Structures are given as structure tokens and as C-alpha cells.
Amino acid sequence: MRVCFYGTDEEITRVCERPFLAVLGLRHPQPVLAFELFDIKVNADPYGTVVRLSAELSEVEGSERD
């Protein structure tokens, strides 16, 4: 699945520094789901206020998260 995040340069840098992304699974049997980001592309807004990160996202199974 392809996802996009928008944020400041600092916020996008924090996302890029981590190989995994944790998401709260409110309507899922597991309280937290882990996803691996790959094929990451970062584009700057032409006006310099927002940065866009797009990446492929794949769910990580339980034993791979540890």
C-alpha cells in the first residue's frame, strides 16, 4: 500500500529515521500494528512550508517486530 505524510522538515525527518511505523489498531484485535516503510520519496513544497513523504507500507508480522 502506498501512503503519504505531510509535515514540517523536522516531522518528516523523524518518520524517515525509523524503519518501522507503529499505528494504534483501535478496531483491530491487536492494540498496535507495525508497518515497514520502504521505497521512500521526499518532496519539498515549492513554497518551503510543507514536506511530503511518500512510501510503500507493508504490515510486519508479530515475530518480525521484536
C-alpha positions as CSV (number, residue, x, y, z in Angstrom):
1,M,0.0,0.0,0.0
2,R,1.3,3.5,-0.8
3,V,1.0,6.2,1.8
4,C,1.8,9.9,2.1
5,F,2.6,12.0,5.1
6,Y,2.7,15.8,5.1
7,G,4.6,17.8,7.7
8,T,7.5,20.1,8.5
9,D,11.0,19.1,7.7
10,E,11.6,18.1,11.3
11,E,8.5,15.8,11.4
12,I,9.3,14.1,8.1
13,T,12.9,13.6,9.3
14,R,11.6,11.8,12.4
15,V,9.5,9.4,10.3
16,C,12.4,8.7,7.9
17,E,14.8,7.9,10.8
18,R,12.7,4.8,11.8
19,P,12.5,1.7,9.7
20,F,9.1,0.8,11.3
21,L,5.9,2.8,11.9
22,A,3.6,1.9,14.8
23,V,-0.2,2.5,14.4
24,L,-2.8,2.1,17.0
25,G,-5.3,-0.5,15.9
26,L,-8.5,0.7,17.5
27,R,-10.8,-1.6,15.6
28,H,-8.3,-4.4,15.3
29,P,-7.7,-7.3,17.7
30,Q,-4.1,-6.1,18.2
31,P,-3.7,-2.8,20.1
32,V,-0.7,-1.7,18.0
33,L,0.1,-2.6,14.4
34,A,3.7,-2.3,13.0
35,F,4.5,-1.4,9.4
36,E,7.7,-1.2,7.5
37,L,8.3,1.8,5.2
38,F,10.3,1.2,2.0
39,D,10.7,3.0,-1.4
40,I,10.6,6.3,0.5
41,K,10.5,9.5,-1.6
42,V,10.6,13.0,0.0
43,N,9.4,16.1,-1.9
44,A,9.6,19.7,-0.7
45,D,6.7,22.1,-1.2
46,P,7.6,24.8,-3.7
47,Y,6.8,27.4,-1.1
48,G,9.0,25.7,1.5
49,T,6.4,25.3,4.3
50,V,5.4,21.6,3.9
51,V,7.3,18.4,3.1
52,R,5.7,15.4,1.5
53,L,6.9,11.8,2.2
54,S,5.5,9.0,0.1
55,A,6.4,5.4,0.8
56,E,5.3,1.8,0.3
57,L,3.9,0.3,3.5
58,S,3.8,-3.3,4.5
59,E,2.5,-4.8,7.7
60,V,5.1,-6.6,9.9
61,E,4.0,-9.8,11.5
62,G,4.4,-10.3,15.2
63,S,7.8,-12.1,15.4
64,E,9.4,-9.7,12.9
65,R,8.7,-6.7,15.2
66,D,10.8,-7.9,18.1
